[in-house]
Amino acid sequence: MYKTFYSLSTTPFSKELKHTEAFESTPFREASAALNYVKGIRGMGLLTGEAGAGKTLALRAFAESLNPSLYKVMYFPLSTGTVMDFYRGLAVGLGEEAKNRKVDLFMQIQQAVMTLYHQRKITPIFILDEMQFAKDAFLHDLNMIFNFNMDSLNPFVLILSGLPFLQDRLLLNPNRPLNGRLVMRMKMEPLNKEEVAGYIQHHMQRAGARHPIFTESAMEAITSCSQGWPRVINNLAIHALIHGCESKKEQIDAEIIRHVADGLRL
């Protein structure tokens, strides 16, 4: 309904936005540069950020930018399934029929990575998301699985992604061996005031807005209520458009944002 009221051609602030249409904020550009750095030298990298910081979008943009004839991307959110399901998923993702025993799976995964890299000239890229939930034993396993030729070769790229306290967990004694092998650490920060305004304008223009719908005071209110986190900006903006449509407001002002923020308990 609000799309018709505001003469929009598509839904703004949608998850379905193509990565090529993403707003290139400073955090997004920095994350993209960090991920491409790991790709260039191969090895392990760490991407952290608060929930809704834009980590998944940065990872998706990175994955979709890769040449499939040179890179094979495997994405695993740790929150789905058991740890053994994860190991089997690695094997299946590499084109193998997963073994049953853990030790056999480890050898199978390593051999498949080496075959992919040396014989087919393809670098496997593993993206492990929600890693803040990983147990120390699992992190220890990762250090073992991705240790090739006594740590003298990196025929892979491994990206660990999660909430900021994942970095703290990696500093604990049991996880120091894995932490010491990270060649990149990147934490995504919130958008600043200017970027919040640019972010909103970018998404509204992509949606076909013919004139400014969010006033300057509205964007300032969104900056304050969201603290610059993209997911919160999206929620505020969408609810504001719905409320503005219901109230027959041609423009979204700070009063509407405050009303919506109260409803979202921000």
N, C-alpha and C positions, 0 to 999 in steps of 0.2 A: 504493500500500500504506500509506504513512504517513498519508494522509488518513483511512483507515478506523481506523487505530490511534489517532489523536488525535481522532477524531470530528469531522473537518472536512468542511464541505459543498462547499467549492471549494478550488482550489489557491491557497495564499497566496504573496505576493511574485511575482505573475505579471505579465508584460508586457501581458497582455490586460486588466488592470484599467482600467476606464473612467476618463477624466480627472476626472469628477465625484466619483470615489471615491478620488482621490489624497490622500495625507497632506499637509496644507498646512503644510509646514515654513516657516521663515523664508526660506531661499533660494528656495523655490517661490513664495511670496507676493511676494517682491521681484522675481523674474523676471517674474511675471505683471503686476505693476504697471508695470514698465519697458516691456514689450511693448505694454501698453495705452496707455501714454504716447505711444509712437511711432505707434500707430494713430490717436490723437487729433490729432496735429499733422502726420502724414505725413512721409515722408523715410526716412533710413537709420539703422539701429540695429545694435549689436554685442552678441551674447550669447556669452560664453565660459565655460569651466569644464573641469575635468579630465574624462577619460573616466569615465562612470558618475556624473556629478554630478547628472544629471536634466534636462539641457538639452532632450533630445528630448521628454520628458514635458511640460515647460513649453511647448514650441513646439506640441505636439499639443493641449494644453489650450487654448492661445490660439487656434489655428486652428479648433477645434471650437466655440469660444464665439462665433464671428462669425456675423452674419446673412448667409446666402448671397445675399440680394437686394441687399445693400449692399457685400459684399466677395467677391472671387474669389481664393482661396488657391492658390498654386502652390509645391510643395515640391520642391527639387532637391538631392540629396546629390552633391557634386562628385566623389565617388569612383567614380561610375558613368558610363562612357562618356568620350568626348573632349570638349574644350572646344567644338568645333563642334556636337557632339551636344547640348551644353547650350544653345547659342544657338538651335538648331532646336527644342529642347524648350520654350524660352520662347515662341517664335512659335506652336508648336502649342498650348501651354497657353492662349494668348490667342485661340485659335480661327482661326489663320491657316494657310495652306499654306506651309510654310517655303521661303524662297528658298535658292538655292545659294551665292551669294557672301556673304562676311562683311559687306561694306558694305551690301548690300541687306537682309540680315537685321537689321542695326542699325536701319535706317530703318523696316523693317516692324514691328519690336518697338515702337519709339517711337510710330508711328502707331496701332498697335493699343491701346496704353496710353491714348493721348489719346482715342480713340474710346470705349473702355470707360468712361473717367472722365467725359467731357463729354456724350456722347450717351446712354449707358445709366445714368449716375449710379452706377457701380460702381467702387470703388477696388481695383485689383489689389494683392495682397500676395504678394511673392516671398520665400520662405524658402530661403536657400542654406546648406546644412549641410556640415560637414567642410571648411570654407574654409581651414583651416591648410595644406592641400595646394595651394592656388591659387598659380599663378605670378604674378610681378609684372605681366607683360603682361596677364594675365586681369583682375587687379585694376584695371589702367589702363582696360581695356575697360569694366568695370562703371561706372567714373566717367564714361565717355563715353555709354554707353547710357542711363544714368539722369540725364542732364543735359537738362532741358526748358526751353525759352525762356531760354537763357543763365542757367540755374540760378535762375530767378525763380519756378518752379512745381514743386510736387511732387505729381503726380497718381498717386502710388503709395506703397507701403510696402515697403522692402527690409530684410530681416533677415539679417545675416551671422552665422553661428554656427560655433564651432570650439573647439579647445583654446586654453589661455591664451596661448601664444606667437603666436597670430594677432594679438593686440593689439600685440606687439612688432614684428611684420612690418609692420603698418600705420604704424608710426612711422618706418620707413625712408624715405629721401628720395623714391624713386620712387612710394611709396604715400601720401605726405602729402596730395595733393589729395583722395583718397578719404577718408582719415582725418579731414580737416578738415570734411567734410560730414556726419559722424556726429552725430546729435542725441541719441543715447543709447548709453551703454556700461555693460554689466552683466556682472559676473563672479559665477558661482554658487559659493558656498563650501560646505564640508562641513557636515553636521548636528552640533550639539553633543551632549553626553552625554544631556541630557534629551530632546532630539529623537530620538535614536537609540532610546531606550526607547519613546517615543511612537509612533515609526514602526513598530516591531515589534508593539506592542500593537494599533495601528490595523489592520495587515495581518492579524494573527491573528483579530481580532474580525470583520473583513470575511469571513474564510474560515470563520467559524462556530465558533471556539473557545469552549468553554463554561467554561473555567477557565484560569488562567495556565499556559502551557506552558513559557515561557522564564523561568527564575529571574532574580533581580536580578543575581546573579553572572555569569550567562550574558550578560545584556545589557551588563554592564560589559566583559566579555571581547570581545564583538562590537564595542563602541565602540573598544576599544584596537586590535583587529586590523584593523578596517575604516577607522579614522581618520575615520569619519563619512560615507564615500562610499556613497550608496544602492545602487549596483550591487553593491558588495562585501558590503554588509549582506545583500542578497538572496541572494547565492551562499552566504554563511556560514550563513544561517538555513535555507535549503532543504537543504543538505548535512547540517546538524545534525539536522533533522527526519528525514531518511532514516536517519542513523546512530542516532538515538535510537530509531526504530522497530525497527531491526535488533537493537538492544541491549535492547529491551523497557523503555526508560526512559520513565516517565510524564511526567517533566519534563526539559527540556534545561538542563544546568548548565554551569559554566565549563569543566569537564574535557572535555566533549564539544566545546565550541567550540574549545578549544586543539587537540584531536585533529584536528578538521576543518580548522582553519587551517593546521596542519602539512601536511596532505594537499594543500591548495590553495597551499602555499608562500607564505603571507602572513606 
